């Protein structure tokens, strides 16, 4: 994107789903697009999802199981507040070895909204 700014955050391993749901529900105002893949690991079984956010519309879809759990999100926008967007993406990709039940319930509700 020649005329757009972007911020990329990647982490190894699975992430806490609650932070991801918070990002999907309230994406950064200056990001018009967020995309990537994330992995959550309830009960030690990695599950991967593809993330697409355009404006205020967010979609989460199952993806093939990963060989190595990891997560990457890229935010794109004009005149991004890069520090704020990076902070928000990092919050969404908080690594964990055990996903909390509240975050998993919220993720399941979000993924069935499609």
Buried (B, 14 or more C-beta within 10 A) or exposed (E): EEEBBBBEBEBEBBBBBBBBBBBBEEBBEBBBBBBBBBBBBBEEEBBBBBBBBBEEEBBBEEBEEBEEBBBBBBBBBEEBBBEBBBBBBBBBBBEBEEBEEEBBEBBEEBBEEE
